[in-house]
């Protein structure tokens, strides 16, 4: 580890390059070849792996642009851009969960040598260049984003962080009172580890946010996973739970986002999504803290 308590490691597993950032508190692993997917986020104090996977052992494989997300590895955390649900927008056929998760990203090797994982890609369908930089310090990771519009016209977009999380008995969702008031008293939000939503799965949105925070905490184990972001940059929180209702899977997702619903066509119609001016860029950031 360096003087700041940060160690980096580059290794190959399952046929892919893993970029690993580690402190005394947490370990993070990213596979740039698979949409810059975060495949592991682990507390080094309790040993808890926060990111869900369908099987006990991690199984990774490549997808193709246009694949349905249900046919992906379904492991870890992905970037959804410029839509979450498939749709046709301005003659573009946008795939399920967007264009970014299913294609390789490029790694900025000089940044990596300085302990930062900067990855980027040029979307193949939409006129965007997308960049994400991950920094880790202590128990916290910070993700800084830049989205550049390469078109001579203004462009709408939807973005969401899409981390599939593994729940344990005793996990509770902590939200600001102002956020919870926007969720219409959904009962499963109070008992993530036991209540089954109607139909076995559900997604709800809180918007517009006053505070950009959400946390999963477990009083028994001492584990904690806290998200924080600026509601001026992303004023929506999506919450997803499946208890066997979606392809038989059991996981939870906390999704900071810039709009709703999940189809760009609908979000743009109601002007509840992002807009990037012609040949301009927008930036935003998310921080995640791993407890205890």
GUVOKOL-158139 format. One record per residue (C-alpha): x, y, z; residue number from 1. Coordinates in steps of 0.02 Angstrom, whole numbers, always signed. Each point is the difference from the previous one (the first is absolute). Example, Ala and Ser with C-alpha at 12.3 -4.5 7.8 and 13.67 -1.06 7.14 Angstrom:
% GUVOKOL-158139
<rec><X>+615</X><Y>-225</Y><Z>+390</Z><num>1</num></rec>
<rec><X>+69</X><Y>+172</Y><Z>-33</Z><num>2</num></rec>
//
This chain:
% GUVOKOL-158139
<rec><X>+0</X><Y>+0</Y><Z>+0</Z><num>1</num></rec>
<rec><X>+57</X><Y>+178</Y><Z>-33</Z><num>2</num></rec>
<rec><X>+12</X><Y>+138</Y><Z>+131</Z><num>3</num></rec>
<rec><X>-187</X><Y>+32</Y><Z>-18</Z><num>4</num></rec>
<rec><X>-43</X><Y>-181</Y><Z>+40</Z><num>5</num></rec>
<rec><X>-48</X><Y>-43</Y><Z>-180</Z><num>6</num></rec>
<rec><X>+57</X><Y>-154</Y><Z>-95</Z><num>7</num></rec>
<rec><X>-35</X><Y>-41</Y><Z>-182</Z><num>8</num></rec>
<rec><X>+7</X><Y>-167</Y><Z>-86</Z><num>9</num></rec>
<rec><X>-25</X><Y>-59</Y><Z>-178</Z><num>10</num></rec>
<rec><X>-34</X><Y>-184</Y><Z>-24</Z><num>11</num></rec>
<rec><X>-90</X><Y>-118</Y><Z>-119</Z><num>12</num></rec>
<rec><X>-143</X><Y>-109</Y><Z>+58</Z><num>13</num></rec>
<rec><X>-133</X><Y>-91</Y><Z>-100</Z><num>14</num></rec>
<rec><X>+91</X><Y>+59</Y><Z>-156</Z><num>15</num></rec>
<rec><X>-21</X><Y>+186</Y><Z>+40</Z><num>16</num></rec>
<rec><X>+109</X><Y>+138</Y><Z>+70</Z><num>17</num></rec>
<rec><X>-49</X><Y>+52</Y><Z>+178</Z><num>18</num></rec>
<rec><X>+49</X><Y>+173</Y><Z>+58</Z><num>19</num></rec>
<rec><X>+1</X><Y>-4</Y><Z>+190</Z><num>20</num></rec>
<rec><X>+6</X><Y>+146</Y><Z>+122</Z><num>21</num></rec>
<rec><X>+27</X><Y>-43</Y><Z>+183</Z><num>22</num></rec>
<rec><X>+16</X><Y>+93</Y><Z>+165</Z><num>23</num></rec>
<rec><X>-2</X><Y>-62</Y><Z>+179</Z><num>24</num></rec>
<rec><X>-190</X><Y>+18</Y><Z>-6</Z><num>25</num></rec>
<rec><X>-62</X><Y>-59</Y><Z>-169</Z><num>26</num></rec>
<rec><X>+44</X><Y>-90</Y><Z>-160</Z><num>27</num></rec>
<rec><X>-74</X><Y>+44</Y><Z>-170</Z><num>28</num></rec>
<rec><X>+21</X><Y>-97</Y><Z>-162</Z><num>29</num></rec>
<rec><X>-47</X><Y>+61</Y><Z>-175</Z><num>30</num></rec>
<rec><X>+2</X><Y>-90</Y><Z>-168</Z><num>31</num></rec>
<rec><X>+14</X><Y>+133</Y><Z>-137</Z><num>32</num></rec>
<rec><X>-26</X><Y>-128</Y><Z>-139</Z><num>33</num></rec>
<rec><X>-176</X><Y>-32</Y><Z>+66</Z><num>34</num></rec>
<rec><X>-72</X><Y>+174</Y><Z>-2</Z><num>35</num></rec>
<rec><X>+116</X><Y>+58</Y><Z>+139</Z><num>36</num></rec>
<rec><X>-105</X><Y>-110</Y><Z>+114</Z><num>37</num></rec>
<rec><X>+38</X><Y>+8</Y><Z>+186</Z><num>38</num></rec>
<rec><X>+5</X><Y>-186</Y><Z>+40</Z><num>39</num></rec>
<rec><X>+45</X><Y>+11</Y><Z>+184</Z><num>40</num></rec>
<rec><X>-20</X><Y>+124</Y><Z>+143</Z><num>41</num></rec>
<rec><X>+57</X><Y>-77</Y><Z>+163</Z><num>42</num></rec>
<rec><X>+15</X><Y>+60</Y><Z>+179</Z><num>43</num></rec>
<rec><X>+169</X><Y>-55</Y><Z>+66</Z><num>44</num></rec>
<rec><X>-59</X><Y>+24</Y><Z>+180</Z><num>45</num></rec>
<rec><X>-147</X><Y>-121</Y><Z>-7</Z><num>46</num></rec>
<rec><X>+40</X><Y>-96</Y><Z>-159</Z><num>47</num></rec>
<rec><X>-169</X><Y>+40</Y><Z>-75</Z><num>48</num></rec>
<rec><X>-12</X><Y>-1</Y><Z>-189</Z><num>49</num></rec>
<rec><X>-136</X><Y>+127</Y><Z>-42</Z><num>50</num></rec>
<rec><X>-23</X><Y>-38</Y><Z>-184</Z><num>51</num></rec>
<rec><X>-117</X><Y>-139</Y><Z>-53</Z><num>52</num></rec>
<rec><X>+32</X><Y>-138</Y><Z>-125</Z><num>53</num></rec>
<rec><X>-118</X><Y>-137</Y><Z>-63</Z><num>54</num></rec>
<rec><X>+114</X><Y>-143</Y><Z>+50</Z><num>55</num></rec>
<rec><X>+111</X><Y>-29</Y><Z>+151</Z><num>56</num></rec>
<rec><X>+153</X><Y>+15</Y><Z>-112</Z><num>57</num></rec>
<rec><X>+19</X><Y>+151</Y><Z>-113</Z><num>58</num></rec>
<rec><X>-29</X><Y>-45</Y><Z>-183</Z><num>59</num></rec>
<rec><X>+47</X><Y>+132</Y><Z>-129</Z><num>60</num></rec>
<rec><X>-26</X><Y>+2</Y><Z>-187</Z><num>61</num></rec>
<rec><X>-15</X><Y>+125</Y><Z>-141</Z><num>62</num></rec>
<rec><X>-161</X><Y>+72</Y><Z>-64</Z><num>63</num></rec>
<rec><X>-36</X><Y>+90</Y><Z>-163</Z><num>64</num></rec>
<rec><X>-77</X><Y>+171</Y><Z>-24</Z><num>65</num></rec>
<rec><X>-187</X><Y>-27</Y><Z>-10</Z><num>66</num></rec>
<rec><X>-7</X><Y>-150</Y><Z>+116</Z><num>67</num></rec>
<rec><X>-139</X><Y>-3</Y><Z>+128</Z><num>68</num></rec>
<rec><X>+67</X><Y>+35</Y><Z>+174</Z><num>69</num></rec>
<rec><X>-82</X><Y>-159</Y><Z>+67</Z><num>70</num></rec>
<rec><X>+124</X><Y>-98</Y><Z>-107</Z><num>71</num></rec>
<rec><X>+152</X><Y>+86</Y><Z>+76</Z><num>72</num></rec>
<rec><X>+111</X><Y>-58</Y><Z>+142</Z><num>73</num></rec>
<rec><X>-118</X><Y>+93</Y><Z>+119</Z><num>74</num></rec>
<rec><X>+144</X><Y>+23</Y><Z>+120</Z><num>75</num></rec>
<rec><X>+53</X><Y>+160</Y><Z>+85</Z><num>76</num></rec>
<rec><X>-29</X><Y>+182</Y><Z>-48</Z><num>77</num></rec>
<rec><X>-26</X><Y>+69</Y><Z>-176</Z><num>78</num></rec>
<rec><X>-22</X><Y>+170</Y><Z>-81</Z><num>79</num></rec>
<rec><X>-167</X><Y>+28</Y><Z>-88</Z><num>80</num></rec>
<rec><X>+6</X><Y>+131</Y><Z>-138</Z><num>81</num></rec>
<rec><X>-90</X><Y>+79</Y><Z>-96</Z><num>82</num></rec>
<rec><X>-154</X><Y>-100</Y><Z>+51</Z><num>83</num></rec>
<rec><X>-43</X><Y>-138</Y><Z>+123</Z><num>84</num></rec>
<rec><X>-143</X><Y>-85</Y><Z>-93</Z><num>85</num></rec>
<rec><X>+15</X><Y>-34</Y><Z>-186</Z><num>86</num></rec>
<rec><X>-85</X><Y>+125</Y><Z>-115</Z><num>87</num></rec>
<rec><X>+12</X><Y>+86</Y><Z>-168</Z><num>88</num></rec>
<rec><X>+58</X><Y>+180</Y><Z>+21</Z><num>89</num></rec>
<rec><X>+21</X><Y>+115</Y><Z>-151</Z><num>90</num></rec>
<rec><X>+16</X><Y>-152</Y><Z>-112</Z><num>91</num></rec>
<rec><X>+130</X><Y>-81</Y><Z>+112</Z><num>92</num></rec>
<rec><X>-38</X><Y>-174</Y><Z>+67</Z><num>93</num></rec>
<rec><X>+66</X><Y>+13</Y><Z>+177</Z><num>94</num></rec>
<rec><X>+28</X><Y>-168</Y><Z>+86</Z><num>95</num></rec>
<rec><X>-58</X><Y>-61</Y><Z>+169</Z><num>96</num></rec>
<rec><X>+96</X><Y>+87</Y><Z>+141</Z><num>97</num></rec>
<rec><X>+87</X><Y>+109</Y><Z>-128</Z><num>98</num></rec>
<rec><X>+157</X><Y>-7</Y><Z>-106</Z><num>99</num></rec>
<rec><X>+140</X><Y>+8</Y><Z>+129</Z><num>100</num></rec>
<rec><X>-14</X><Y>-163</Y><Z>+98</Z><num>101</num></rec>
<rec><X>+26</X><Y>-124</Y><Z>-142</Z><num>102</num></rec>
<rec><X>+156</X><Y>+68</Y><Z>-86</Z><num>103</num></rec>
<rec><X>+184</X><Y>+22</Y><Z>+47</Z><num>104</num></rec>
<rec><X>+63</X><Y>+164</Y><Z>+74</Z><num>105</num></rec>
<rec><X>+174</X><Y>+72</Y><Z>-21</Z><num>106</num></rec>
<rec><X>+118</X><Y>+19</Y><Z>+149</Z><num>107</num></rec>
<rec><X>+104</X><Y>+157</Y><Z>+28</Z><num>108</num></rec>
<rec><X>+162</X><Y>-87</Y><Z>+45</Z><num>109</num></rec>
<rec><X>+94</X><Y>+156</Y><Z>+60</Z><num>110</num></rec>
<rec><X>-142</X><Y>+37</Y><Z>+121</Z><num>111</num></rec>
<rec><X>+5</X><Y>-180</Y><Z>+61</Z><num>112</num></rec>
<rec><X>+185</X><Y>+17</Y><Z>+40</Z><num>113</num></rec>
<rec><X>-50</X><Y>+142</Y><Z>+116</Z><num>114</num></rec>
<rec><X>-134</X><Y>-101</Y><Z>+90</Z><num>115</num></rec>
<rec><X>-153</X><Y>+59</Y><Z>-98</Z><num>116</num></rec>
<rec><X>-106</X><Y>-113</Y><Z>-109</Z><num>117</num></rec>
<rec><X>-59</X><Y>+107</Y><Z>-145</Z><num>118</num></rec>
<rec><X>-99</X><Y>-93</Y><Z>-133</Z><num>119</num></rec>
<rec><X>-94</X><Y>+67</Y><Z>-151</Z><num>120</num></rec>
<rec><X>-92</X><Y>-46</Y><Z>-158</Z><num>121</num></rec>
<rec><X>-80</X><Y>+75</Y><Z>-154</Z><num>122</num></rec>
<rec><X>-179</X><Y>-62</Y><Z>-11</Z><num>123</num></rec>
<rec><X>-36</X><Y>-89</Y><Z>-163</Z><num>124</num></rec>
<rec><X>-181</X><Y>+54</Y><Z>-24</Z><num>125</num></rec>
<rec><X>-17</X><Y>+166</Y><Z>+91</Z><num>126</num></rec>
<rec><X>+119</X><Y>+148</Y><Z>-29</Z><num>127</num></rec>
<rec><X>+82</X><Y>-4</Y><Z>+171</Z><num>128</num></rec>
<rec><X>+172</X><Y>-24</Y><Z>+75</Z><num>129</num></rec>
<rec><X>-13</X><Y>-64</Y><Z>+179</Z><num>130</num></rec>
<rec><X>+137</X><Y>+0</Y><Z>+132</Z><num>131</num></rec>
<rec><X>+6</X><Y>-61</Y><Z>+180</Z><num>132</num></rec>
<rec><X>+142</X><Y>+23</Y><Z>+124</Z><num>133</num></rec>
<rec><X>+6</X><Y>-102</Y><Z>+160</Z><num>134</num></rec>
<rec><X>+103</X><Y>+54</Y><Z>+149</Z><num>135</num></rec>
<rec><X>+9</X><Y>-95</Y><Z>+165</Z><num>136</num></rec>
<rec><X>+50</X><Y>+74</Y><Z>+167</Z><num>137</num></rec>
<rec><X>-25</X><Y>-88</Y><Z>+166</Z><num>138</num></rec>
<rec><X>-176</X><Y>-71</Y><Z>+8</Z><num>139</num></rec>
<rec><X>-64</X><Y>+106</Y><Z>-143</Z><num>140</num></rec>
<rec><X>+1</X><Y>-9</Y><Z>-188</Z><num>141</num></rec>
<rec><X>-43</X><Y>+147</Y><Z>-111</Z><num>142</num></rec>
<rec><X>-58</X><Y>-12</Y><Z>-179</Z><num>143</num></rec>
<rec><X>+14</X><Y>+155</Y><Z>-110</Z><num>144</num></rec>
<rec><X>-88</X><Y>+2</Y><Z>-167</Z><num>145</num></rec>
<rec><X>+10</X><Y>+102</Y><Z>-159</Z><num>146</num></rec>
<rec><X>-122</X><Y>-17</Y><Z>-144</Z><num>147</num></rec>
<rec><X>+42</X><Y>+92</Y><Z>-161</Z><num>148</num></rec>
<rec><X>-122</X><Y>+30</Y><Z>-141</Z><num>149</num></rec>
<rec><X>+90</X><Y>-25</Y><Z>-165</Z><num>150</num></rec>
<rec><X>-150</X><Y>+59</Y><Z>-101</Z><num>151</num></rec>
<rec><X>-41</X><Y>+171</Y><Z>-67</Z><num>152</num></rec>
<rec><X>-173</X><Y>-16</Y><Z>+79</Z><num>153</num></rec>
<rec><X>-55</X><Y>-2</Y><Z>+182</Z><num>154</num></rec>
<rec><X>-21</X><Y>-177</Y><Z>+65</Z><num>155</num></rec>
<rec><X>-109</X><Y>-75</Y><Z>+138</Z><num>156</num></rec>
<rec><X>+62</X><Y>-145</Y><Z>+105</Z><num>157</num></rec>
<rec><X>-45</X><Y>-109</Y><Z>+148</Z><num>158</num></rec>
<rec><X>+136</X><Y>-63</Y><Z>+116</Z><num>159</num></rec>
<rec><X>-5</X><Y>-113</Y><Z>+152</Z><num>160</num></rec>
<rec><X>+127</X><Y>-93</Y><Z>+103</Z><num>161</num></rec>
<rec><X>-61</X><Y>-180</Y><Z>+5</Z><num>162</num></rec>
<rec><X>+77</X><Y>-98</Y><Z>+145</Z><num>163</num></rec>
<rec><X>-81</X><Y>-168</Y><Z>+35</Z><num>164</num></rec>
<rec><X>+20</X><Y>-27</Y><Z>+187</Z><num>165</num></rec>
<rec><X>-2</X><Y>-157</Y><Z>+105</Z><num>166</num></rec>
<rec><X>-114</X><Y>+15</Y><Z>+151</Z><num>167</num></rec>
<rec><X>+24</X><Y>-85</Y><Z>+168</Z><num>168</num></rec>
<rec><X>-118</X><Y>-25</Y><Z>+148</Z><num>169</num></rec>
<rec><X>-10</X><Y>+160</Y><Z>+99</Z><num>170</num></rec>
<rec><X>+36</X><Y>+119</Y><Z>-144</Z><num>171</num></rec>
<rec><X>-102</X><Y>+160</Y><Z>+10</Z><num>172</num></rec>
<rec><X>-18</X><Y>+144</Y><Z>-123</Z><num>173</num></rec>
<rec><X>+33</X><Y>+172</Y><Z>+73</Z><num>174</num></rec>
<rec><X>-65</X><Y>+149</Y><Z>-99</Z><num>175</num></rec>
<rec><X>-24</X><Y>+184</Y><Z>+40</Z><num>176</num></rec>
<rec><X>-177</X><Y>+35</Y><Z>+60</Z><num>177</num></rec>
<rec><X>-27</X><Y>+111</Y><Z>-151</Z><num>178</num></rec>
<rec><X>+44</X><Y>-144</Y><Z>-117</Z><num>179</num></rec>
<rec><X>-106</X><Y>-128</Y><Z>+91</Z><num>180</num></rec>
<rec><X>-150</X><Y>+117</Y><Z>-10</Z><num>181</num></rec>
<rec><X>+11</X><Y>-11</Y><Z>-191</Z><num>182</num></rec>
<rec><X>-17</X><Y>-190</Y><Z>-1</Z><num>183</num></rec>
<rec><X>-183</X><Y>-18</Y><Z>+50</Z><num>184</num></rec>
<rec><X>+32</X><Y>-116</Y><Z>+147</Z><num>185</num></rec>
<rec><X>+59</X><Y>-152</Y><Z>-98</Z><num>186</num></rec>
<rec><X>+4</X><Y>-136</Y><Z>+137</Z><num>187</num></rec>
<rec><X>+147</X><Y>-97</Y><Z>-74</Z><num>188</num></rec>
<rec><X>+114</X><Y>+150</Y><Z>+24</Z><num>189</num></rec>
<rec><X>-10</X><Y>-24</Y><Z>+189</Z><num>190</num></rec>
<rec><X>+41</X><Y>-187</Y><Z>-2</Z><num>191</num></rec>
<rec><X>+118</X><Y>-34</Y><Z>-144</Z><num>192</num></rec>
<rec><X>+55</X><Y>-167</Y><Z>+71</Z><num>193</num></rec>
<rec><X>-174</X><Y>-75</Y><Z>+22</Z><num>194</num></rec>
<rec><X>-145</X><Y>+85</Y><Z>-90</Z><num>195</num></rec>
<rec><X>-39</X><Y>-57</Y><Z>-177</Z><num>196</num></rec>
<rec><X>-69</X><Y>+135</Y><Z>-116</Z><num>197</num></rec>
<rec><X>-161</X><Y>-34</Y><Z>-95</Z><num>198</num></rec>
<rec><X>+48</X><Y>-107</Y><Z>-149</Z><num>199</num></rec>
<rec><X>+167</X><Y>-44</Y><Z>+79</Z><num>200</num></rec>
<rec><X>+90</X><Y>+157</Y><Z>-61</Z><num>201</num></rec>
<rec><X>-25</X><Y>+187</Y><Z>-4</Z><num>202</num></rec>
<rec><X>+84</X><Y>+163</Y><Z>-48</Z><num>203</num></rec>
<rec><X>-44</X><Y>+170</Y><Z>+70</Z><num>204</num></rec>
<rec><X>+68</X><Y>+176</Y><Z>-27</Z><num>205</num></rec>
<rec><X>+24</X><Y>+144</Y><Z>+121</Z><num>206</num></rec>
<rec><X>+2</X><Y>+169</Y><Z>-88</Z><num>207</num></rec>
<rec><X>+41</X><Y>+142</Y><Z>+8</Z><num>208</num></rec>
<rec><X>+127</X><Y>-27</Y><Z>+137</Z><num>209</num></rec>
<rec><X>+48</X><Y>+126</Y><Z>+132</Z><num>210</num></rec>
<rec><X>+141</X><Y>-107</Y><Z>+69</Z><num>211</num></rec>
<rec><X>+106</X><Y>-121</Y><Z>-102</Z><num>212</num></rec>
<rec><X>+34</X><Y>-138</Y><Z>+126</Z><num>213</num></rec>
<rec><X>-50</X><Y>-182</Y><Z>+25</Z><num>214</num></rec>
<rec><X>+73</X><Y>-132</Y><Z>+115</Z><num>215</num></rec>
<rec><X>-15</X><Y>-185</Y><Z>+38</Z><num>216</num></rec>
<rec><X>+47</X><Y>-38</Y><Z>+180</Z><num>217</num></rec>
<rec><X>+2</X><Y>-158</Y><Z>+105</Z><num>218</num></rec>
<rec><X>-1</X><Y>+24</Y><Z>+189</Z><num>219</num></rec>
<rec><X>+45</X><Y>-183</Y><Z>+30</Z><num>220</num></rec>
<rec><X>+155</X><Y>-12</Y><Z>-108</Z><num>221</num></rec>
<rec><X>+50</X><Y>+184</Y><Z>+3</Z><num>222</num></rec>
<rec><X>+4</X><Y>+6</Y><Z>-189</Z><num>223</num></rec>
<rec><X>-45</X><Y>+161</Y><Z>-89</Z><num>224</num></rec>
<rec><X>-6</X><Y>+56</Y><Z>-181</Z><num>225</num></rec>
<rec><X>-36</X><Y>+185</Y><Z>-25</Z><num>226</num></rec>
<rec><X>-28</X><Y>+93</Y><Z>-164</Z><num>227</num></rec>
<rec><X>+13</X><Y>+189</Y><Z>-15</Z><num>228</num></rec>
<rec><X>-21</X><Y>+117</Y><Z>-149</Z><num>229</num></rec>
<rec><X>-59</X><Y>+174</Y><Z>-43</Z><num>230</num></rec>
<rec><X>-188</X><Y>+12</Y><Z>-36</Z><num>231</num></rec>
<rec><X>+41</X><Y>+150</Y><Z>-108</Z><num>232</num></rec>
<rec><X>+94</X><Y>-119</Y><Z>-115</Z><num>233</num></rec>
<rec><X>-113</X><Y>-153</Y><Z>+16</Z><num>234</num></rec>
<rec><X>-170</X><Y>+33</Y><Z>+77</Z><num>235</num></rec>
<rec><X>-73</X><Y>-176</Y><Z>-5</Z><num>236</num></rec>
<rec><X>+23</X><Y>-159</Y><Z>+100</Z><num>237</num></rec>
<rec><X>-59</X><Y>-166</Y><Z>-70</Z><num>238</num></rec>
<rec><X>-21</X><Y>-148</Y><Z>+119</Z><num>239</num></rec>
<rec><X>-19</X><Y>-177</Y><Z>-67</Z><num>240</num></rec>
<rec><X>-34</X><Y>-161</Y><Z>+94</Z><num>241</num></rec>
<rec><X>-27</X><Y>-174</Y><Z>-70</Z><num>242</num></rec>
<rec><X>-47</X><Y>-144</Y><Z>+112</Z><num>243</num></rec>
<rec><X>-9</X><Y>-131</Y><Z>-135</Z><num>244</num></rec>
<rec><X>-118</X><Y>+101</Y><Z>-110</Z><num>245</num></rec>
<rec><X>+131</X><Y>+43</Y><Z>-134</Z><num>246</num></rec>
<rec><X>+76</X><Y>-156</Y><Z>-77</Z><num>247</num></rec>
<rec><X>-1</X><Y>-82</Y><Z>+172</Z><num>248</num></rec>
<rec><X>+134</X><Y>+115</Y><Z>+70</Z><num>249</num></rec>
<rec><X>+13</X><Y>+82</Y><Z>+172</Z><num>250</num></rec>
<rec><X>+91</X><Y>+166</Y><Z>+9</Z><num>251</num></rec>
<rec><X>-22</X><Y>+186</Y><Z>+34</Z><num>252</num></rec>
<rec><X>+61</X><Y>+156</Y><Z>-90</Z><num>253</num></rec>
<rec><X>+26</X><Y>+180</Y><Z>+55</Z><num>254</num></rec>
<rec><X>+2</X><Y>+102</Y><Z>-161</Z><num>255</num></rec>
<rec><X>+46</X><Y>+185</Y><Z>+4</Z><num>256</num></rec>
<rec><X>-65</X><Y>+69</Y><Z>-164</Z><num>257</num></rec>
<rec><X>-36</X><Y>+159</Y><Z>-95</Z><num>258</num></rec>
<rec><X>-180</X><Y>-39</Y><Z>-43</Z><num>259</num></rec>
<rec><X>-145</X><Y>-120</Y><Z>-26</Z><num>260</num></rec>
<rec><X>-82</X><Y>-108</Y><Z>-57</Z><num>261</num></rec>
<rec><X>+124</X><Y>-125</Y><Z>-72</Z><num>262</num></rec>
<rec><X>-34</X><Y>+35</Y><Z>-185</Z><num>263</num></rec>
<rec><X>+87</X><Y>+151</Y><Z>-72</Z><num>264</num></rec>
<rec><X>-149</X><Y>+31</Y><Z>-114</Z><num>265</num></rec>
<rec><X>-116</X><Y>+23</Y><Z>+148</Z><num>266</num></rec>
<rec><X>+125</X><Y>+94</Y><Z>+108</Z><num>267</num></rec>
<rec><X>+40</X><Y>+122</Y><Z>-140</Z><num>268</num></rec>
<rec><X>-184</X><Y>+28</Y><Z>-36</Z><num>269</num></rec>
<rec><X>-26</X><Y>+58</Y><Z>+179</Z><num>270</num></rec>
<rec><X>+168</X><Y>+90</Y><Z>+1</Z><num>271</num></rec>
<rec><X>+59</X><Y>-105</Y><Z>+146</Z><num>272</num></rec>
<rec><X>+172</X><Y>-50</Y><Z>-60</Z><num>273</num></rec>
<rec><X>+166</X><Y>+79</Y><Z>-40</Z><num>274</num></rec>
<rec><X>+39</X><Y>+117</Y><Z>-144</Z><num>275</num></rec>
<rec><X>+173</X><Y>+31</Y><Z>-72</Z><num>276</num></rec>
<rec><X>+18</X><Y>+149</Y><Z>-113</Z><num>277</num></rec>
<rec><X>+78</X><Y>-23</Y><Z>-172</Z><num>278</num></rec>
<rec><X>+188</X><Y>-34</Y><Z>+10</Z><num>279</num></rec>
<rec><X>-4</X><Y>+27</Y><Z>+189</Z><num>280</num></rec>
<rec><X>+30</X><Y>-107</Y><Z>+155</Z><num>281</num></rec>
<rec><X>-84</X><Y>-31</Y><Z>+167</Z><num>282</num></rec>
<rec><X>+79</X><Y>-71</Y><Z>+157</Z><num>283</num></rec>
<rec><X>-60</X><Y>-82</Y><Z>+161</Z><num>284</num></rec>
<rec><X>+64</X><Y>-108</Y><Z>+142</Z><num>285</num></rec>
<rec><X>-53</X><Y>-138</Y><Z>+119</Z><num>286</num></rec>
<rec><X>+84</X><Y>-54</Y><Z>+162</Z><num>287</num></rec>
<rec><X>-22</X><Y>-169</Y><Z>+84</Z><num>288</num></rec>
<rec><X>+59</X><Y>-37</Y><Z>+177</Z><num>289</num></rec>
<rec><X>+22</X><Y>-176</Y><Z>+67</Z><num>290</num></rec>
<rec><X>-25</X><Y>-22</Y><Z>+189</Z><num>291</num></rec>
<rec><X>+7</X><Y>-33</Y><Z>+139</Z><num>292</num></rec>
//
